[in-house]
Amino acid sequence: MAKDFPYPIWNIEMETMDLETRKTLQLYRLKELVSYVYDRVPFYKKKFDETGIKPAEIKSLSDIAGLPFTTKGDLRDNYPYGMFAVPLDDIVRIHASSGTTGKPTVVGYTQEDIDTWSEVMARSMMSGGTTRKSIVQNAYGYGLFTGGLGAHYGAELLGASVIPISGGNTARQILVLQDFGSDVITCTPSYSLYLAEEIEKAGIDPKSLKLRYGIFGAEPWTESMRMEIEKRLPIKAINIYGLSEIIGPGVANECQEQKGMHIYDDHFYPEIINPETGEHVQDGELGELVITTLTKKGIPLIRYRTRDLTRILPGDCPCGRTHPRLDRIMGRSDDMLIIRGVNVFPSQIEEVLVQIEEVAPHYQLIVDRDHNLDVLTVMVEVNDKLFSDEIKGLEAAEKKVAHAIHQMIGISVVVKLVEPRTVARSEGKAKRVIDNRKLN
Ligand code: DLL
């Protein structure tokens, strides 16, 4: 007889599979994957040959620890398509996210990958409260960013009605919330708080809206932010995790118990490592999440270092899903910042600054949250010549820097030019970033 579960589940077979059966499936998929990348991706063939690994030697899941890691740097070195395992003829979609330098990280999907992505997003949307009856206001950005199209395809597969409103234009978001009766919203958590504030400012009672669930991710957030969102909108706020390199949103997602994000490990095999040593940490300990894409065809990745810090939560989830749960992302093991949902590396800003002769590459990035919106201030020293120049010259330089940074990272920043030799120098690592958002 079918078991009863407290909340709807999209794929009962996969999401509640007993652990031994799932392990067998994972091992089967891992073996296939290792041969697949060895035969098709020169990068992996070379790496495996160098370390003396033969695909046939993978006999158990624990053998994964002997495989090499893959990093964002590897994707950068093989930019744009060098890590693809299929010819471009078989790629039906390309997305990209910020790289550590000016070049984006490019990912390609076969039709099968799009189907997998839609499947895991349908699981995520349903575990976050979406049903066939839902009207989903999808306020993640559509474009190279994976948020918009990822949520769109998942919600459609599930059978909900999707409003592809994309990010921004808050007045229109509010109008649609009121008139179209959206009951689910998908956007970054910080944007949901901004939206709450604008709704209040407009004199609208949030309780008069039909909104019930929000599926929020793409940036770090905290339990206290969750409480604030849930109080102000008032809705159930669900955490969704993902990254473009692995597939986009839908790698892991909270259920309505809101106690950790179930990672869909029939597709994305997780490990938690010590970022310094690369060794596995003890069960339940904090470390860096490493993911192997068990089923991806376009750009399959072995042991990808996400740089995200989390832990696997112990115990079973009352929702009935057997996928392991990840704790909230606690931070990163590199210096990537997420500003209004956009990934920003200090190195990208530095690259812009060194090319502008009016400024010296002594800078500091200051991140604040003003009315729930992230504000990035770039404080940079002007050179001696410009310093003795007129105000007009300074203003023009400020604009030039802001424009060039916008071109590079796609978001607007506040530029503050300061006198030569006033940005604090450090004897060790320069302190480039001051994050005042207090997310941890
Ligand atoms: O942000 C994919 C996504 C879209 C996830 C919409 C969720 C919702 P990227 O632009 O490649 O992809 O950025 C990935 O964002 O490595 C994390 O550092 C961060 N991140 C994503 N989700 C969360 C979350 C998308 N729920 C990077 N909590 C990841 C904390 C998150 N950080």
Residues whose N, C-alpha, C, O or C-beta is under 5 A from the ligand:
A	BS01	DLL	S97 T146 G147 F216 G217 A218 E219 P220 W221 N239 I240 Y241 G242 L243 S244 E245 G248 P249 T306 D308 I329 G341
